[in-house]
Amino acid sequence: MKRINVVYVLILDESEEKILMVQNKNHDNWSMSGGAAKQP
């Protein structure tokens, strides 16, 4: 199986006590922003 490195980021608005989430339409769920990371 080929290894794929991924990264995720947590974006927090402390004043509103909210975090940024992304809606995944293919799977009808929510997750943190992120994606595949290129190898140097």
mmCIF file as gemmi writes it, N, C-alpha and C atoms, coordinates in Angstrom:
data_model
loop_
_atom_site.group_PDB
_atom_site.id
_atom_site.type_symbol
_atom_site.label_atom_id
_atom_site.label_alt_id
_atom_site.label_comp_id
_atom_site.label_asym_id
_atom_site.label_entity_id
_atom_site.label_seq_id
_atom_site.pdbx_PDB_ins_code
_atom_site.Cartn_x
_atom_site.Cartn_y
_atom_site.Cartn_z
_atom_site.occupancy
_atom_site.B_iso_or_equiv
_atom_site.pdbx_formal_charge
_atom_site.auth_seq_id
_atom_site.auth_asym_id
_atom_site.pdbx_PDB_model_num
ATOM 1 N N . MET Axp A 1 ? 0.847 -1.173 0 1 0 ? 1 A 1
ATOM 2 C CA . MET Axp A 1 ? 0 0 0 1 0 ? 1 A 1
ATOM 3 C C . MET Axp A 1 ? 0.899 1.246 0 1 0 ? 1 A 1
ATOM 4 N N . LYS Axp A 2 ? 0.567 2.2 -0.858 1 0 ? 2 A 1
ATOM 5 C CA . LYS Axp A 2 ? 1.341 3.439 -0.945 1 0 ? 2 A 1
ATOM 6 C C . LYS Axp A 2 ? 1.008 4.348 0.23 1 0 ? 2 A 1
ATOM 7 N N . ARG Axp A 3 ? 2.053 4.887 0.861 1 0 ? 3 A 1
ATOM 8 C CA . ARG Axp A 3 ? 1.866 5.805 1.988 1 0 ? 3 A 1
ATOM 9 C C . ARG Axp A 3 ? 1.567 7.213 1.469 1 0 ? 3 A 1
ATOM 10 N N . ILE Axp A 4 ? 0.572 7.852 2.052 1 0 ? 4 A 1
ATOM 11 C CA . ILE Axp A 4 ? 0.226 9.236 1.721 1 0 ? 4 A 1
ATOM 12 C C . ILE Axp A 4 ? 0.251 10.033 3.021 1 0 ? 4 A 1
ATOM 13 N N . ASN Axp A 5 ? 1.13 11.027 3.088 1 0 ? 5 A 1
ATOM 14 C CA . ASN Axp A 5 ? 1.196 11.901 4.265 1 0 ? 5 A 1
ATOM 15 C C . ASN Axp A 5 ? 0.091 12.946 4.169 1 0 ? 5 A 1
ATOM 16 N N . VAL Axp A 6 ? -0.597 13.154 5.272 1 0 ? 6 A 1
ATOM 17 C CA . VAL Axp A 6 ? -1.658 14.157 5.319 1 0 ? 6 A 1
ATOM 18 C C . VAL Axp A 6 ? -1.416 15.098 6.496 1 0 ? 6 A 1
ATOM 19 N N . VAL Axp A 7 ? -1.981 16.281 6.399 1 0 ? 7 A 1
ATOM 20 C CA . VAL Axp A 7 ? -1.895 17.268 7.476 1 0 ? 7 A 1
ATOM 21 C C . VAL Axp A 7 ? -3.299 17.791 7.773 1 0 ? 7 A 1
ATOM 22 N N . TYR Axp A 8 ? -3.522 18.149 9.017 1 0 ? 8 A 1
ATOM 23 C CA . TYR Axp A 8 ? -4.771 18.781 9.44 1 0 ? 8 A 1
ATOM 24 C C . TYR Axp A 8 ? -4.427 20.013 10.245 1 0 ? 8 A 1
ATOM 25 N N . VAL Axp A 9 ? -5.325 20.988 10.248 1 0 ? 9 A 1
ATOM 26 C CA . VAL Axp A 9 ? -5.093 22.221 10.979 1 0 ? 9 A 1
ATOM 27 C C . VAL Axp A 9 ? -6.342 22.552 11.801 1 0 ? 9 A 1
ATOM 28 N N . LEU Axp A 10 ? -6.109 23.054 12.99 1 0 ? 10 A 1
ATOM 29 C CA . LEU Axp A 10 ? -7.206 23.487 13.853 1 0 ? 10 A 1
ATOM 30 C C . LEU Axp A 10 ? -7.206 25.009 13.866 1 0 ? 10 A 1
ATOM 31 N N . ILE Axp A 11 ? -8.279 25.606 13.361 1 0 ? 11 A 1
ATOM 32 C CA . ILE Axp A 11 ? -8.418 27.057 13.328 1 0 ? 11 A 1
ATOM 33 C C . ILE Axp A 11 ? -9.453 27.432 14.377 1 0 ? 11 A 1
ATOM 34 N N . LEU Axp A 12 ? -9.002 28.168 15.387 1 0 ? 12 A 1
ATOM 35 C CA . LEU Axp A 12 ? -9.819 28.476 16.552 1 0 ? 12 A 1
ATOM 36 C C . LEU Axp A 12 ? -10.066 29.977 16.654 1 0 ? 12 A 1
ATOM 37 N N . ASP Axp A 13 ? -11.325 30.338 16.871 1 0 ? 13 A 1
ATOM 38 C CA . ASP Axp A 13 ? -11.703 31.718 17.173 1 0 ? 13 A 1
ATOM 39 C C . ASP Axp A 13 ? -12.025 31.749 18.66 1 0 ? 13 A 1
ATOM 40 N N . GLU Axp A 14 ? -11.039 32.119 19.471 1 0 ? 14 A 1
ATOM 41 C CA . GLU Axp A 14 ? -11.204 32.068 20.92 1 0 ? 14 A 1
ATOM 42 C C . GLU Axp A 14 ? -12.28 33.028 21.426 1 0 ? 14 A 1
ATOM 43 N N . SER Axp A 15 ? -12.43 34.174 20.756 1 0 ? 15 A 1
ATOM 44 C CA . SER Axp A 15 ? -13.414 35.153 21.226 1 0 ? 15 A 1
ATOM 45 C C . SER Axp A 15 ? -14.851 34.64 21.059 1 0 ? 15 A 1
ATOM 46 N N . GLU Axp A 16 ? -15.087 33.824 20.04 1 0 ? 16 A 1
ATOM 47 C CA . GLU Axp A 16 ? -16.42 33.276 19.796 1 0 ? 16 A 1
ATOM 48 C C . GLU Axp A 16 ? -16.528 31.818 20.243 1 0 ? 16 A 1
ATOM 49 N N . GLU Axp A 17 ? -15.412 31.232 20.685 1 0 ? 17 A 1
ATOM 50 C CA . GLU Axp A 17 ? -15.343 29.817 21.082 1 0 ? 17 A 1
ATOM 51 C C . GLU Axp A 17 ? -15.861 28.919 19.963 1 0 ? 17 A 1
ATOM 52 N N . LYS Axp A 18 ? -15.308 29.126 18.758 1 0 ? 18 A 1
ATOM 53 C CA . LYS Axp A 18 ? -15.702 28.345 17.587 1 0 ? 18 A 1
ATOM 54 C C . LYS Axp A 18 ? -14.451 27.804 16.896 1 0 ? 18 A 1
ATOM 55 N N . ILE Axp A 19 ? -14.616 26.683 16.18 1 0 ? 19 A 1
ATOM 56 C CA . ILE Axp A 19 ? -13.547 26.153 15.338 1 0 ? 19 A 1
ATOM 57 C C . ILE Axp A 19 ? -14.074 26.017 13.914 1 0 ? 19 A 1
ATOM 58 N N . LEU Axp A 20 ? -13.148 26.076 12.951 1 0 ? 20 A 1
ATOM 59 C CA . LEU Axp A 20 ? -13.518 25.937 11.546 1 0 ? 20 A 1
ATOM 60 C C . LEU Axp A 20 ? -13.56 24.457 11.192 1 0 ? 20 A 1
ATOM 61 N N . MET Axp A 21 ? -14.683 24.016 10.634 1 0 ? 21 A 1
ATOM 62 C CA . MET Axp A 21 ? -14.847 22.634 10.194 1 0 ? 21 A 1
ATOM 63 C C . MET Axp A 21 ? -15.227 22.638 8.714 1 0 ? 21 A 1
ATOM 64 N N . VAL Axp A 22 ? -14.937 21.53 8.022 1 0 ? 22 A 1
ATOM 65 C CA . VAL Axp A 22 ? -15.238 21.377 6.601 1 0 ? 22 A 1
ATOM 66 C C . VAL Axp A 22 ? -16.278 20.276 6.449 1 0 ? 22 A 1
ATOM 67 N N . GLN Axp A 23 ? -17.345 20.55 5.683 1 0 ? 23 A 1
ATOM 68 C CA . GLN Axp A 23 ? -18.367 19.531 5.449 1 0 ? 23 A 1
ATOM 69 C C . GLN Axp A 23 ? -17.954 18.685 4.25 1 0 ? 23 A 1
ATOM 70 N N . ASN Axp A 24 ? -17.847 17.382 4.459 1 0 ? 24 A 1
ATOM 71 C CA . ASN Axp A 24 ? -17.498 16.438 3.396 1 0 ? 24 A 1
ATOM 72 C C . ASN Axp A 24 ? -18.784 15.93 2.755 1 0 ? 24 A 1
ATOM 73 N N . LYS Axp A 25 ? -19.086 16.433 1.58 1 0 ? 25 A 1
ATOM 74 C CA . LYS Axp A 25 ? -20.345 16.093 0.921 1 0 ? 25 A 1
ATOM 75 C C . LYS Axp A 25 ? -20.411 14.635 0.483 1 0 ? 25 A 1
ATOM 76 N N . ASN Axp A 26 ? -19.251 14.033 0.141 1 0 ? 26 A 1
ATOM 77 C CA . ASN Axp A 26 ? -19.253 12.64 -0.31 1 0 ? 26 A 1
ATOM 78 C C . ASN Axp A 26 ? -19.633 11.673 0.807 1 0 ? 26 A 1
ATOM 79 N N . HIS Axp A 27 ? -19.305 12.026 2.055 1 0 ? 27 A 1
ATOM 80 C CA . HIS Axp A 27 ? -19.552 11.123 3.176 1 0 ? 27 A 1
ATOM 81 C C . HIS Axp A 27 ? -20.538 11.709 4.185 1 0 ? 27 A 1
ATOM 82 N N . ASP Axp A 28 ? -21.071 12.906 3.909 1 0 ? 28 A 1
ATOM 83 C CA . ASP Axp A 28 ? -22.064 13.561 4.774 1 0 ? 28 A 1
ATOM 84 C C . ASP Axp A 28 ? -21.598 13.645 6.233 1 0 ? 28 A 1
ATOM 85 N N . ASN Axp A 29 ? -20.358 14.129 6.409 1 0 ? 29 A 1
ATOM 86 C CA . ASN Axp A 29 ? -19.839 14.338 7.763 1 0 ? 29 A 1
ATOM 87 C C . ASN Axp A 29 ? -18.981 15.595 7.793 1 0 ? 29 A 1
ATOM 88 N N . TRP Axp A 30 ? -18.429 15.915 8.947 1 0 ? 30 A 1
ATOM 89 C CA . TRP Axp A 30 ? -17.615 17.114 9.138 1 0 ? 30 A 1
ATOM 90 C C . TRP Axp A 30 ? -16.232 16.709 9.633 1 0 ? 30 A 1
ATOM 91 N N . SER Axp A 31 ? -15.198 17.495 9.247 1 0 ? 31 A 1
ATOM 92 C CA . SER Axp A 31 ? -13.838 17.225 9.702 1 0 ? 31 A 1
ATOM 93 C C . SER Axp A 31 ? -13.056 18.531 9.76 1 0 ? 31 A 1
ATOM 94 N N . MET Axp A 32 ? -11.828 18.447 10.266 1 0 ? 32 A 1
ATOM 95 C CA . MET Axp A 32 ? -10.948 19.619 10.268 1 0 ? 32 A 1
ATOM 96 C C . MET Axp A 32 ? -10.386 19.829 8.877 1 0 ? 32 A 1
ATOM 97 N N . SER Axp A 33 ? -9.974 21.071 8.584 1 0 ? 33 A 1
ATOM 98 C CA . SER Axp A 33 ? -9.352 21.374 7.3 1 0 ? 33 A 1
ATOM 99 C C . SER Axp A 33 ? -8.06 20.591 7.181 1 0 ? 33 A 1
ATOM 100 N N . GLY Axp A 34 ? -7.751 20.136 5.983 1 0 ? 34 A 1
ATOM 101 C CA . GLY Axp A 34 ? -6.502 19.408 5.776 1 0 ? 34 A 1
ATOM 102 C C . GLY Axp A 34 ? -6.452 18.798 4.386 1 0 ? 34 A 1
ATOM 103 N N . GLY Axp A 35 ? -5.407 18.021 4.17 1 0 ? 35 A 1
ATOM 104 C CA . GLY Axp A 35 ? -5.236 17.359 2.887 1 0 ? 35 A 1
ATOM 105 C C . GLY Axp A 35 ? -3.89 16.689 2.767 1 0 ? 35 A 1
ATOM 106 N N . ALA Axp A 36 ? -3.602 16.194 1.581 1 0 ? 36 A 1
ATOM 107 C CA . ALA Axp A 36 ? -2.338 15.517 1.328 1 0 ? 36 A 1
ATOM 108 C C . ALA Axp A 36 ? -1.177 16.504 1.386 1 0 ? 36 A 1
ATOM 109 N N . ALA Axp A 37 ? -0.042 16.04 1.895 1 0 ? 37 A 1
ATOM 110 C CA . ALA Axp A 37 ? 1.153 16.881 1.996 1 0 ? 37 A 1
ATOM 111 C C . ALA Axp A 37 ? 2.201 16.398 1.002 1 0 ? 37 A 1
ATOM 112 N N . LYS Axp A 38 ? 2.79 17.327 0.253 1 0 ? 38 A 1
ATOM 113 C CA . LYS Axp A 38 ? 3.834 16.974 -0.711 1 0 ? 38 A 1
ATOM 114 C C . LYS Axp A 38 ? 5.117 16.598 0.005 1 0 ? 38 A 1
ATOM 115 N N . GLN Axp A 39 ? 5.839 15.642 -0.542 1 0 ? 39 A 1
ATOM 116 C CA . GLN Axp A 39 ? 7.143 15.253 -0.007 1 0 ? 39 A 1
ATOM 117 C C . GLN Axp A 39 ? 8.188 16.243 -0.514 1 0 ? 39 A 1
ATOM 118 N N . PRO Axp A 40 ? 9.116 16.67 0.356 1 0 ? 40 A 1
ATOM 119 C CA . PRO Axp A 40 ? 10.176 17.596 -0.104 1 0 ? 40 A 1
ATOM 120 C C . PRO Axp A 40 ? 11.14 16.923 -1.037 1 0 ? 40 A 1
